[in-house]
C-alpha cells in the first residue's frame, strides 16, 4: 500500500538529483581534478607496471653460498623479498644489455651434457625412464627429501640429481653418493652471458635444458621440483600415459588462476625419449 511506502531520502528525489550532480561537477572543475577516463585495460596495465617496479633493491648477489662468513642456511642464499618476475637490481645500462645474448646459452645436444646423459642412462635401465630433480645449495635439503621419498616409493634407483653450483654439488654428492649426482655448475654459469639476469631465471632455463638433453638421448624423463614428493611408484601410470598419445611432453595442470583458468605447470613434466629436443 502507498501509505506504507517510505519517503525517498532527499538526495534521491527527482528535483534534487540534477542539482547534486551539477554541484559535484562544479566542485570537480574548481578543484582542478580531471575525471578518470582511462579504460579498464589501461588501469590494469598501470597497476602491473607499479607492481613490477616496486621491487626490492639490493647490492647483494641474487645467489650466494656463503653468508656472513659461514655456509648459508637452506633458503638463505637466494635473495628474498621479491616476486618471481620482479627485478631487484637497477636496470643495467644499454651497453651492458646489448652485450648480452638473446639466445640460449647452449643447445640440449652436445658434449656439455655427456656426463649427465651417461649417469642417467646407467640409472634408467631397463625401463629407459629417469626422474630428474635440479637443486642449488639453497635447495640441498629439499633435494634430500625428494630422494628419500623416491626411495620409499621404490623409485630410488631411477633418479638423478643435477646440481647447479659447486657447494651444492659437493654436499649432495657426499650425502647421496657419486652415482646419482651430476655437477651442472658450468652449464648453469653459461647463462650469465644471456639476458636472463637473475639466478632463478638461469636455474629454470638450465633445468629444462638438462631434461631436454636426457630426452634427446632417448630416455623418458620425469622432470620434478625438489619440493615434490613421491607417494608411490609413478612409472606404470606414466608409461601407460605415453602409450595413449603421440605428444612429446605431458605436463601437469595448474588451475588456481581465476582469470587464466588451467595452465600448464613447468615444474612437473614428462618428456618422451627421442622427442627431437634441441
Secondary structure as the mmCIF struct_conf table of DSSP 4:
data_model
#
loop_
_struct_conf.conf_type_id
_struct_conf.id
_struct_conf.beg_label_comp_id
_struct_conf.beg_label_asym_id
_struct_conf.beg_label_seq_id
_struct_conf.end_label_comp_id
_struct_conf.end_label_asym_id
_struct_conf.end_label_seq_id
HELX_RH_3T_P HELX_RH_3T_P1 UNK A 2 UNK A 4
BEND BEND1 UNK A 5 UNK A 5
HELX_LH_PP_P HELX_LH_PP_P1 UNK A 6 UNK A 9
HELX_RH_3T_P HELX_RH_3T_P2 UNK A 10 UNK A 12
BEND BEND2 UNK A 13 UNK A 13
HELX_RH_AL_P HELX_RH_AL_P1 UNK A 14 UNK A 31
TURN_TY1_P TURN_TY1_P1 UNK A 32 UNK A 32
HELX_LH_PP_P HELX_LH_PP_P2 UNK A 33 UNK A 35
HELX_RH_AL_P HELX_RH_AL_P2 UNK A 40 UNK A 53
BEND BEND3 UNK A 54 UNK A 54
BEND BEND4 UNK A 59 UNK A 60
BEND BEND5 UNK A 62 UNK A 62
STRN STRN1 UNK A 63 UNK A 63
BEND BEND6 UNK A 65 UNK A 65
STRN STRN2 UNK A 66 UNK A 67
TURN_TY1_P TURN_TY1_P2 UNK A 68 UNK A 69
STRN STRN3 UNK A 70 UNK A 71
HELX_LH_PP_P HELX_LH_PP_P3 UNK A 72 UNK A 73
TURN_TY1_P TURN_TY1_P3 UNK A 74 UNK A 76
BEND BEND7 UNK A 77 UNK A 77
STRN STRN4 UNK A 78 UNK A 78
HELX_LH_PP_P HELX_LH_PP_P4 UNK A 79 UNK A 80
BEND BEND8 UNK A 81 UNK A 82
TURN_TY1_P TURN_TY1_P4 UNK A 84 UNK A 85
BEND BEND9 UNK A 89 UNK A 89
HELX_LH_PP_P HELX_LH_PP_P5 UNK A 90 UNK A 93
HELX_RH_AL_P HELX_RH_AL_P3 UNK A 94 UNK A 99
BEND BEND10 UNK A 100 UNK A 100
STRN STRN5 UNK A 101 UNK A 101
BEND BEND11 UNK A 102 UNK A 103
BEND BEND12 UNK A 105 UNK A 106
BEND BEND13 UNK A 108 UNK A 110
HELX_RH_3T_P HELX_RH_3T_P3 UNK A 111 UNK A 113
HELX_RH_AL_P HELX_RH_AL_P4 UNK A 114 UNK A 124
TURN_TY1_P TURN_TY1_P5 UNK A 125 UNK A 128
STRN STRN6 UNK A 129 UNK A 135
HELX_RH_3T_P HELX_RH_3T_P4 UNK A 137 UNK A 139
HELX_RH_AL_P HELX_RH_AL_P5 UNK A 140 UNK A 152
TURN_TY1_P TURN_TY1_P6 UNK A 153 UNK A 154
HELX_RH_3T_P HELX_RH_3T_P5 UNK A 156 UNK A 158
STRN STRN7 UNK A 159 UNK A 163
BEND BEND14 UNK A 164 UNK A 165
HELX_RH_AL_P HELX_RH_AL_P6 UNK A 166 UNK A 176
TURN_TY1_P TURN_TY1_P7 UNK A 178 UNK A 180
STRN STRN8 UNK A 181 UNK A 183
HELX_RH_AL_P HELX_RH_AL_P7 UNK A 185 UNK A 189
HELX_RH_3T_P HELX_RH_3T_P6 UNK A 190 UNK A 193
STRN STRN9 UNK A 194 UNK A 194
BEND BEND15 UNK A 195 UNK A 195
BEND BEND16 UNK A 198 UNK A 198
HELX_RH_AL_P HELX_RH_AL_P8 UNK A 199 UNK A 216
TURN_TY1_P TURN_TY1_P8 UNK A 217 UNK A 218
STRN STRN10 UNK A 220 UNK A 224
TURN_TY1_P TURN_TY1_P9 UNK A 226 UNK A 227
BEND BEND17 UNK A 231 UNK A 232
HELX_RH_AL_P HELX_RH_AL_P9 UNK A 235 UNK A 243
TURN_TY1_P TURN_TY1_P10 UNK A 244 UNK A 244
BEND BEND18 UNK A 248 UNK A 248
STRN STRN11 UNK A 249 UNK A 257
TURN_TY1_P TURN_TY1_P11 UNK A 258 UNK A 260
STRN STRN12 UNK A 261 UNK A 271
TURN_TY1_P TURN_TY1_P12 UNK A 273 UNK A 274
BEND BEND19 UNK A 275 UNK A 275
#
